[in-house]
Each structure stands twice: as C-alpha cells, then as structure tokens.
Amino acid sequence: MLVEKMSQILQYPLHNILDARARLGEGPIWDSTKKVLYWIDIFNHRVHQFDPGTLKDRFFDVGDVVGAIATTGTNRLIIALRHHLALLNTQTGEVTPILEIEGNLPNNRLNDGKCDLQGRFWFGSMSTSEKPEASLYRYDNDGSLHVMETGLTISNGLGWSPDQKTFYLADSPQQKIYAYDFNSGTGNISNRQIFVDLTHESFYPDGLTIDSQGNIWSAMWNGWCVIRFNPKGEEILRINLPVPLVTSCTFGSEDLQTLYITTASVGLSQAEIDKSFYSGNLFALRTDVTGLPSYNFYK
C-alpha cells in the first residue's frame, strides 16, 4: 500500500518489481539483445540479471566488491571490482582479471561506470575516507587506460547528452553534478562547469541516466527520490520513492520508456528499515519519454 500511496503523487505509476533487499543496489544497465536488466549489489559482491518478462532474477557472486558493469555484446560483461577491471562470463560465472587500478590506494575502490557510444568503458573511483583522492578513467577498445579527471571524492553518475557534446559526472559528497565539453572522436573532456548544485539540500546525487530529450534523471542518496533536470540544470520533475537511499536508474524495455531504479539498505538502522521496508528493492515505472540505450564495450 505504501508504494501505491507514493505513486499517486506522480504522473507515472511506480512498481516494486523485485524484493531484492540489496545492501547496495547500483549500476543498472539494459541489455537490448537479451531484454534483461543487469544490476549490481556492491557489498554482497553480486552481479544480477533480472528478466522483466518473467520477473525472475539470477545473480553471479564475483568474489569482491563490484562497482560498475557494462555489456560487451557477447555472453560477457566488463566489470569494475575493488581494484581491478575484469570480464564476467554470464554462462559460466568465471571472472577473468584484466588489469589492476589504484591498488596502491587502500582507501579507494572502483565505482560507477558505463560505456559511451563509441564502446569505451568509463568508470571512476571513490575514496572511502572522503578525501579528494578519487579519479575518473576511460578504458579504450585497444586496452589502453586513460585518467580523465582527478581530485574527486566519489566519482558517480555519469552519462552523455544525446548530441554527444556534453559529458555529465556527479561527485556525490560535493553535492554537485558537473558538465564537461565532450569530444566523441577523441574521447576527451574539458571545460568543467557546475551543472547542478545541491549544497543547499540534505541529499546527494548518485547514479544518473539521460533521456532522448537531453533531460538528466538523477537518483538522490538520502533523498527518497529521483529528480529530472532539463538540459539547463533546472528541476522539472521529482519522483518520490518509499525508500531513502535511491542509488541509480536507467531506461529499459523494448521502447526504452521504462525507468528502472535501484536502491540500498546499507547503513540503515532497524528503525529506519522498519519505516522504509522496501529499502534495497528494485523499482520500475513507465514514462512518457524515451531513454538513451546502454552501450556495449567493444574489445
């Protein structure tokens, strides 16, 4: 009843589609070939595969903290573990390391990521001590690794505008979403500007996705909501959820008009969990806009 009550505030009906109770659900991506949603439970070391057609969910235990995933166009995912990039075989569950990253920074781990249209895998790191020691990386198809940004605290919520001219990145503890000029040919970013400043709020921008109109849909940690910003950075819609820790979102389904939303339960007291007992579950809602697809990594 709580979900139904909250959804009446919206233009869209909100559905609790999976009673996952994840510790830290994150990183949803839509596989348009298999028609499934991949998502992760970071601290339970799991990569999930959810089938909206059957409402069945299966998962792979990857043996370490997992911060980001992307499809490769085959039966493999590229995944960002604590200090490694690796490949996950979704038929056998085998994890094959690719390279080590930030192994010399014990207070850091790899975090949110996704692929751009050209098939390059972008991902960041985060400092568990909340020091500005995190970075943003780009892993190219030829196996080269590039440092794209430094001095971050938690590299989070990244995406590209439909015209491929703007790259967005959230630094959660700073309560800001940044916009960069993006060169799709070279993969370079420049001219960082503050796109959204939430320092007056009590919540933090987490994962995000972008629709075909260029609007940014940002999940709000400790905010009980997803906020939709227009390309000018103005809030135009707030989607309330019955849980405080809203972590990320992406568009999926055949027409890319279903918004899938991940949430978390980590760090909540028993009283808070009792108040928001849907925490850690997977939600979905139908929208009147079309999202941008999740892109594959090409190796």
C-alpha positions, 0 to 999 in steps of 0.5 A: 500500500505504501508504494501505491500511496507514493505513486499517486503523487506522480504522473507515472505509476511506480512498481516494486518489481523485485524484493531484492533487499540489496545492501547496495543496489547500483549500476543498472544497465539494459541489455537490448539483445537479451531484454534483461536488466543487469544490476549490481549489489556492491557489498554482497559482491553480486552481479544480477540479471533480472528478466522483466518478462518473467520477473525472475532474477539470477545473480553471479557472486564475483568474489569482491566488491563490484562497482560498475558493469557494462555489456560487451555484446557477447555472453560477457560483461566488463566489470569494475571490482575493488581494484581491478577491471575484469570480464564476467562470463554470464554462462559460466560465472568465471571472472577473468582479471584484466588489469589492476587500478589504484591498488596502491590506494587502500582507501579507494575502490572502483565505482560507477561506470558505463560505456559511451557510444563509441564502446569505451568503458568509463568508470571512476573511483571513490575514496572511502575516507572522503578525501579528494583522492578519487579519479575518473578513467576511460578504458579504450577498445585497444586496452589502453587506460586513460585518467580523465579527471582527478581530485574527486571524492566519489566519482558517480553518475555519469552519462552523455547528452544525446548530441554527444557534446556534453559529458555529465559526472556527479561527485556525490559528497560535493553535492554537485553534478558537473558538465564537461565539453565532450569530444566523441572522436577523441574521447576527451573532456574539458571545460568543467562547469557546475551543472547542478548544485545541491549544497543547499539540500540534505541529499546527494546525487548518485547514479544518473541516466539521460533521456532522448530529450537531453533531460538528466534523471538523477537518483538522490542518496538520502533523498527518497527520490529521483529528480529530472533536470532539463538540459539547463540544470533546472528541476522539472520533475521529482519522483518520490520513492518509499525508500531513502537511499535511491542509488541509480536508474536507467531506461529499459524495455523494448521502447526504452520508456521504462525507468528502472531504479535501484536502491540500498539498505546499507547503513540503515538502522532497524528503525529506519528499515522498519519505516522504509521496508522496501529499502534495497528493492528494485523499482520500475515505472513507465514514462512518457519519454524515451531513454538513451540505450546502454552501450556495449564495450567493444574489445 
